[in-house]
Amino acid sequence: MKKIHFEPEVPAQVRAIPQHIAMTILEAIHRYAQTGAGRVKPLSGEFEGFLRLRVGKHRVFFKETAVALTIHRVADRRDAYR
């Protein structure tokens, strides 16, 4: 399983989401770190180099190495790409 690191602003972003949705997002991150399963795609343009994990209406932007995931942003899809 890959280690999961959160950027300093991410915990506040997760706390702003209703708890049941936040738990679903955290479970999806954990599942991806463990198995590589999830709705993930590489981003381009302004977000070149990031991967996006889709969890319902929310998007998780992260970078992946061989041993870790670094979560950079968790946002509603309306605001994620702004």
Backbone as CSV, one residue per row, in Angstrom:
resi,resn,N_x,N_y,N_z,CA_x,CA_y,CA_z,C_x,C_y,C_z
1,MET,0.838,-1.186,0.000,0.000,0.000,0.000,0.881,1.247,0.000
2,LYS,0.493,2.221,-0.797,1.237,3.469,-0.853,0.868,4.358,0.328
3,LYS,1.834,5.150,0.773,1.567,6.104,1.846,0.753,7.258,1.275
4,ILE,-0.048,7.871,2.129,-0.886,8.996,1.721,-0.440,10.228,2.492
5,HIS,-0.093,11.285,1.761,0.302,12.554,2.365,-0.696,13.610,1.922
6,PHE,-1.060,14.499,2.846,-1.983,15.580,2.537,-1.260,16.915,2.603
7,GLU,-1.490,17.770,1.614,-0.984,19.133,1.673,-1.702,19.849,2.825
8,PRO,-1.110,20.897,3.409,-1.676,21.539,4.604,-3.116,22.034,4.470
9,GLU,-3.544,22.451,3.276,-4.899,22.985,3.122,-5.969,21.911,2.928
10,VAL,-5.575,20.696,2.653,-6.533,19.631,2.345,-7.430,19.253,3.531
11,PRO,-6.935,19.118,4.763,-7.849,18.777,5.863,-9.003,19.775,6.021
12,ALA,-8.750,21.054,5.823,-9.813,22.058,5.912,-10.815,21.872,4.769
13,GLN,-10.320,21.520,3.581,-11.213,21.283,2.452,-12.119,20.087,2.723
14,VAL,-11.581,19.042,3.337,-12.367,17.846,3.643,-13.378,18.143,4.750
15,ARG,-12.974,18.918,5.763,-13.900,19.254,6.844,-15.073,20.106,6.364
16,ALA,-14.918,20.837,5.270,-15.985,21.680,4.733,-17.057,20.866,3.993
17,ILE,-16.781,19.598,3.740,-17.705,18.710,3.026,-18.534,17.966,4.072
18,PRO,-19.843,17.716,3.807,-20.638,16.923,4.756,-19.934,15.605,5.102
19,GLN,-20.058,15.196,6.358,-19.263,14.082,6.880,-19.422,12.785,6.089
20,HIS,-20.640,12.408,5.721,-20.815,11.133,5.004,-20.148,11.165,3.629
21,ILE,-20.136,12.313,2.980,-19.468,12.439,1.683,-17.948,12.442,1.880
22,ALA,-17.491,13.148,2.908,-16.052,13.189,3.202,-15.519,11.780,3.486
23,MET,-16.284,10.982,4.207,-15.849,9.614,4.493,-15.756,8.788,3.206
24,THR,-16.702,8.978,2.292,-16.659,8.280,1.012,-15.407,8.671,0.229
25,ILE,-15.066,9.957,0.255,-13.876,10.441,-0.444,-12.616,9.826,0.171
26,LEU,-12.519,9.848,1.487,-11.341,9.286,2.155,-11.220,7.784,1.906
27,GLU,-12.352,7.081,1.875,-12.331,5.650,1.571,-11.847,5.408,0.140
28,ALA,-12.276,6.261,-0.804,-11.852,6.120,-2.195,-10.349,6.368,-2.332
29,ILE,-9.827,7.356,-1.604,-8.382,7.616,-1.617,-7.632,6.407,-1.075
30,HIS,-8.099,5.872,0.044,-7.462,4.706,0.662,-7.514,3.504,-0.278
31,ARG,-8.656,3.275,-0.914,-8.801,2.149,-1.842,-7.833,2.289,-3.017
32,TYR,-7.700,3.520,-3.544,-6.777,3.730,-4.655,-5.331,3.482,-4.213
33,ALA,-4.982,3.952,-3.021,-3.618,3.753,-2.515,-3.319,2.270,-2.312
34,GLN,-4.339,1.522,-1.960,-4.155,0.102,-1.671,-4.171,-0.756,-2.938
35,THR,-5.110,-0.471,-3.863,-5.309,-1.368,-4.997,-5.089,-0.727,-6.367
36,GLY,-5.091,0.591,-6.431,-4.992,1.265,-7.723,-6.327,1.359,-8.436
37,ALA,-7.414,0.961,-7.750,-8.747,0.998,-8.342,-9.400,2.349,-8.087
38,GLY,-10.028,2.873,-9.113,-10.745,4.130,-8.966,-10.865,4.827,-10.306
39,ARG,-11.678,5.851,-10.334,-11.897,6.612,-11.569,-10.842,7.708,-11.647
40,VAL,-9.674,7.332,-12.131,-8.516,8.235,-12.151,-8.125,8.521,-13.590
41,LYS,-7.768,9.781,-13.835,-7.217,10.119,-15.146,-6.202,11.237,-14.986
42,PRO,-5.230,11.291,-15.880,-4.238,12.376,-15.829,-4.867,13.671,-16.335
43,LEU,-4.461,14.776,-15.744,-4.969,16.079,-16.150,-3.984,16.763,-17.082
44,SER,-4.466,17.759,-17.803,-3.614,18.497,-18.726,-3.811,19.991,-18.519
45,GLY,-3.122,20.761,-19.300,-3.250,22.217,-19.215,-2.677,22.748,-17.916
46,GLU,-3.451,23.573,-17.241,-3.031,24.203,-15.986,-2.666,23.170,-14.918
47,PHE,-3.294,22.013,-14.972,-3.085,20.973,-13.959,-2.209,19.826,-14.463
48,GLU,-1.395,20.089,-15.456,-0.476,19.095,-16.018,0.359,18.459,-14.909
49,GLY,0.461,17.153,-14.927,1.256,16.447,-13.926,0.439,15.913,-12.759
50,PHE,-0.809,16.367,-12.633,-1.685,15.883,-11.570,-2.562,14.760,-12.101
51,LEU,-3.015,13.921,-11.191,-4.032,12.929,-11.492,-5.312,13.374,-10.804
52,ARG,-6.443,12.964,-11.355,-7.730,13.311,-10.774,-8.477,12.035,-10.415
53,LEU,-8.954,11.957,-9.178,-9.797,10.853,-8.730,-11.210,11.398,-8.604
54,ARG,-12.131,10.788,-9.316,-13.520,11.227,-9.283,-14.267,10.424,-8.229
55,VAL,-14.917,11.143,-7.299,-15.712,10.499,-6.257,-17.046,11.234,-6.212
56,GLY,-18.038,10.707,-6.910,-19.336,11.390,-6.988,-19.170,12.762,-7.617
57,LYS,-19.628,13.801,-6.907,-19.528,15.171,-7.404,-18.213,15.839,-7.027
58,HIS,-17.349,15.124,-6.359,-16.092,15.707,-5.892,-14.894,15.171,-6.676
59,ARG,-13.849,15.992,-6.704,-12.618,15.626,-7.395,-11.452,15.745,-6.427
60,VAL,-10.579,14.772,-6.475,-9.368,14.764,-5.655,-8.193,14.896,-6.615
61,PHE,-7.424,15.970,-6.471,-6.238,16.173,-7.301,-5.039,15.693,-6.506
62,PHE,-4.213,14.858,-7.131,-3.069,14.306,-6.413,-1.937,14.003,-7.372
63,LYS,-0.763,13.780,-6.790,0.399,13.308,-7.522,0.773,11.963,-6.938
64,GLU,1.303,11.094,-7.789,1.616,9.729,-7.375,3.068,9.405,-7.687
65,THR,3.718,8.773,-6.724,5.048,8.224,-6.943,4.948,6.720,-6.723
66,ALA,6.065,6.044,-6.810,6.059,4.593,-6.619,5.678,4.199,-5.196
67,VAL,5.885,5.100,-4.235,5.640,4.728,-2.833,4.590,5.586,-2.130
68,ALA,4.115,6.669,-2.767,3.211,7.564,-2.050,2.250,8.308,-2.975
69,LEU,1.149,8.753,-2.366,0.211,9.670,-2.999,0.275,10.971,-2.212
70,THR,0.328,12.092,-2.905,0.278,13.390,-2.241,-0.995,14.084,-2.708
71,ILE,-1.926,14.257,-1.777,-3.214,14.865,-2.089,-3.044,16.376,-2.036
72,HIS,-3.397,17.055,-3.142,-3.214,18.497,-3.236,-4.510,19.276,-3.108
73,ARG,-5.643,18.653,-3.469,-6.895,19.405,-3.461,-8.069,18.446,-3.445
74,VAL,-9.106,18.801,-2.681,-10.374,18.088,-2.690,-11.449,19.149,-2.867
75,ALA,-12.228,19.050,-3.943,-13.211,20.098,-4.209,-14.410,19.539,-4.966
76,ASP,-15.529,20.252,-4.862,-16.713,19.957,-5.651,-16.350,20.177,-7.120
77,ARG,-16.942,19.427,-8.007,-16.579,19.515,-9.424,-16.792,20.903,-9.993
78,ARG,-17.763,21.663,-9.441,-18.018,23.031,-9.929,-16.818,23.935,-9.708
79,ASP,-16.094,23.709,-8.600,-14.996,24.579,-8.223,-13.622,23.970,-8.473
80,ALA,-13.564,22.694,-8.775,-12.290,21.971,-8.820,-11.310,22.511,-9.863
81,TYR,-11.819,22.934,-10.995,-10.930,23.310,-12.089,-10.724,24.818,-12.213
82,ARG,-11.163,25.559,-11.220,-11.034,27.027,-11.247,-9.774,27.464,-10.570
